Amino acid sequence: MVGVEAYLELALRCLEEGRRLADGDPVQASEKLYEAAEEVVRALATYYNLDDVLGRVAKRGRWTATELSKATLRISDKLGEWFRYSWNSA
């Protein structure tokens, strides 16, 4: 399982690339910015040790939209509704 720091490092790289692409290629920029949001959810799911979600991810060998959504709901319970609203905006 990837660690929190690795997810955050990837999120920052995607964020920077998305910003760089924003003026010239908005489609690619939006994909990179969404990927940054996904990596933040993965990092926080790992940080908060959301065993049920992480167990399904480990069993499947990958994250799915369902696991990302479930993780977002669980993280929102800890951080507040603003996190769920932010994910929905992404």
N, C-alpha and C positions, 0 to 999 in steps of 0.2 A: 504494500500500500504506500502510495506517495505521501510524503510529509507535508505539513502545513506550509513550511517555508518554500518548498518546491512549487506548490500551487500558487502561492502569492507571487513568487518570482515570475511565473508564467503569466499571471494576471497583469502584472505591471508591464511586461513586454507587450502583451496584446493591447493594453491601454495606450501605451506609447505609439505602437504601430497604427492603431485606430485613429489617434489624433493626427498622426503624420499623413494618413490617407484621406482625411476628412474633406479637404478641399478638392483633391484631384480625382478620387474614386470613392464616392459616398457608399456604394454598395459594399465594397471590400472593407471600408471603414466600419460600417455597421456590423459586419460579420466579426471583425476583430474585437469590437467593443462588446458584442454579445458574448464572445468567447471569454473575455475578461470577467464578465459577470458570472459565467459558469464556473470559472476557476475560483472566484471568491466564495461561491456556494460550496464548492468541494473543500476549500481550505477550512471554512467554518464548520462544515460537517465533520471534518477530521478533528479540528480543535475541540469541538463540543462532544466528540466521540459518540456520534449518533449510530450506535451499534446496529440497530435494525436496518437502517439505510446502507451503511457501510458493508454489512453482511450480504445484502442482496447484490451490491456492486461487486464484491469479491466473488460471489458465487457465479455471477454472470460474466465477470471479467471486464466489465465496462459500465460506465454511467449511462442511464437512459433519461429521457425527459421526465418519466415518472419519478425516478429517484431524485432528480434535481428538484422537482416540485415538492415532493415529500420533505426533502431536506430543508427547502425554503420555509415551509410551514413550521417545522420544528425549530429552526433558527429564529423565526419571527416570534415564537413563544418566549424565547430568551432575550431577544434584542428589541422587540416591539414591532407593531404593524408596519412601520415605515419600511422595514426590510422586505416584507411581502409586496408592498406597493412598488418598491424599487425594482424587484424582480419582475413583476408584471409589466412594468414600464420597459424593461430591457427586452 
